[in-house]
Each structure stands twice: as structure tokens, then as C-alpha cells.
């Protein structure tokens, strides 16, 4: 596909157009390893969290040896603009550790968890202070954060401690190969930019405006989509382009002037790249007369806004997210795990819950393969258990551990459906899914693509 960083990548469409997707959405049961036909933003599920039994995960004790017991740090947004993603990520980590401990634990001991708040990019002091708490507690490895900006904020500290940081959601392309201790399993921004940019062009849009917050994630994703749109030859960016200095601060709360400036260019589509700021941007657009059905969201704001906006405000909006969305059964398990470990309510968004589960499982398998829970040994063995050595495919910790015990190489294929790590510790292949809002929830599945590096 023409566009952003396309060299060396191939895009394979997965057997569905918009028409076929409607029918598929009605009949899919979702297995967790292919795109679900219902969005992770919707809390509705055919399986009830209350009907799922998940045990609480032990909290790590001070002084426990991180080389002989898997002490997993969870560095998850509990506050800030990405807090809506926190419950699914916490649920993913806790569900994985529950399954691991049910299968006998790691190195014969129950794995434990140490949870702290990663917050958001603008709260760098808090994020760094909390990552230092993780490191001072001598965790074996850390799952998180959800934000690219927070990742940049804490990486110097993590690198200094030579501790694995495994993000289930940080997608900025600049993070590729940034550190030998940084791994991630979401598709990078270039994958999403290619898919959503192509969707915008396919929809016949010709004049596109971007409302982008000034954050590494936001500008990187904008740059990618802008390249796809320009390279199409049929569309142009009329507002918010790279180098125009029209991004807004991540702390902005009043968007009247930004909206007026964007609408003055007479766009036929507006892409909103933001996190929680979206809740203020939407009313500003509606008040200015913009038809929200001509808008596009990204993974950072593809959320259910039913409790925040008048009914039907977002009908027709389209958006993209990395990865697969959990099946109803997995969503119920994530919700149950979140509640079992102190969560006060069910998640309202399930994006990256599958990736958090898989990240935790891969870390545990790396410890098993290396016969050590020390971070350096986990780092050395993560590529192999993801499949870089061409091992036998296995889809659960217990099945993979049995193969390792038998002296075999493995390729863990989990809920997220991603390929083995490449040489830069990014996934070699991953999914991007496109959804459309019905009412104020992105509940209509349209298309999914699998991209490879």
C-alpha cells in the first residue's frame, strides 16, 4: 500500500469488505486470535463477568528474590487521559498471572504482581517516581505503560536499571529499537496510519483536517496518515499538517479556537487524534455545526461515550485500533480478573487487554525457558518464546511450558494474534481493525487488516 514507511511491509486484507462485515458481526463468536466482530469499547458481552471465576493474584512481598520468583510490575494508567484503558490492562495482567499460577506458577512458585500508576505524558514526575518504586522493589520485568509519551519519560530510568519494560500499547514508531530492554506487542503507528489513512481515502474524502494533540503518539500518527492521504493523489490535508504548528497542548481544555480554525478550511473530514481531550473537542465541533459522522477517531480515543454525550451524537464516526478486540468470553474474563484484584467496576474499554495478557505470558515463558526470573535472562529469552527460533506453536502458558519442559522450542500465539518479535523487538505482524459508531459506541465492525514488517 502506498504511504507511510511502506518499504518492506505488505498489507494483507482479511476477506471482508464493509458489506460482508455487517453479516460477520452478527454471527461471530470470537476466538481471541482473530479480529472480533464487536468493538472492545463496548461493555456488552454474551458472557457475564459474574459467571467467571478468577482468583486474586498475590501481591509481591518486599524482599522476595526476583531471580527465583516472577515478580511482575504492572505500570498501568490509573489516572489521566488514558485511565479508561487501565482496567482492561490490569485485568489482562492479572488474568494471565492467575492462569500461570493455576498451571503451577513460574519456576515452581506463584508469580506475583506489583501495580503502580503510569498516569499520562504530562505527569512525567509522577510516572518517573512510580517507575522508580517498581525498580526499587526489584521486579523481574514490567508490563506497561499504555502511552508512548510516558514510555519516553521513563525509559532512561528503566535502561539504567537494565530491567525489561514490555508495553502492550505504546505505538510510536520512534520507539522501534529504542532500547535492548524495551519490547512491545501492539502494531506500531505506521500500521494504523496506513490502515486508517487508506480508509479515509477509500471513503472519498478530499479535504482532511487534523485536530492533533502535541504528544509523540499524536504527531507520529498524524504524520503517517498525512503521508498516506497525500500519496493517494486524490486528497489533501487542509488543516493540522506537519510543520504548520497547529497542534494543541495535551493539557488544553478549551477547543473553540482550534475548531473554528479547522472548519475555516472547509474540510470534508476531520481526524481527531487525542485521548481524554476528545470529550471536550466533540461538543465544540457540534456547537460549530460540524456533522460528526464525517469524523475519524484513533485507538487513543476509540471509546464508548454513551455516558458523556447526547444519544446519537457520534453515529457514523469511524475509527481504528491496533490489534484484535477480545471476544465476549475474554472480555468477561478480563472484567472478572479486574474485579477479583480490587477493581471497582467493569471496564468501559477493552482495547489492549489481550496484549497485556500476552505480554505477561511471554515474560513468564521467557523465565521458564531461561530457568531464571532475573530480568536479564527474561530479556535474552523473550524473542525465542515469541517464535523467532521457529518453535512449535502453543496457545497457553501451560501448553507452552510443557513443550519447554520437554526441551522443545516454542512459538506462543496468544489472544492478540501477533507474530514473533523482529530484530528491533517489535512484533513482525499484527492486526489493525476499523469500526463505526452506532449511537455513541463503536459497535459496528467494518474491516480488519494484517500488516507485516
TAJOKA-V370276 format. One line per field, one symbol per residue. psi: psi as a letter, one per 20 degrees, with the letter a starting at -180 (. if undefined). A space follows every 50 residues. Layout:
psi=???
//
This chain:
psi=pqbolipjqqpoqnlpahghhghhhhipioiijrpqjqqiipiqqipphi ipopqqpqqpqpiqoihipoopponqoiraijhhigghgghgghgghghg hhjiapkjqpqrqoprpicrgilgggggghhhgghhilqhrppaaipggh ghhighggghilppoopjioiphiiojhqijpqqjqprhhggggghghgg ghijqhopqpopqnqggghggggghgggggihiirqoiqjrpiiljqqqi jqiojghggggghhjlqjqpponrdihhhhgghggghjjpohikrprrhi jmrokhihqqpjhjpiqqrqqqaqpqrhghghggghhghhkjqirqqiqj pjgghhghgggggghhgghikqjqhhhgghigggiijijkrppqjrgggg hggghjjqqropobhikqrrqaijkrqiqrqpqprqpocjpmiopfrqqp qq.
//
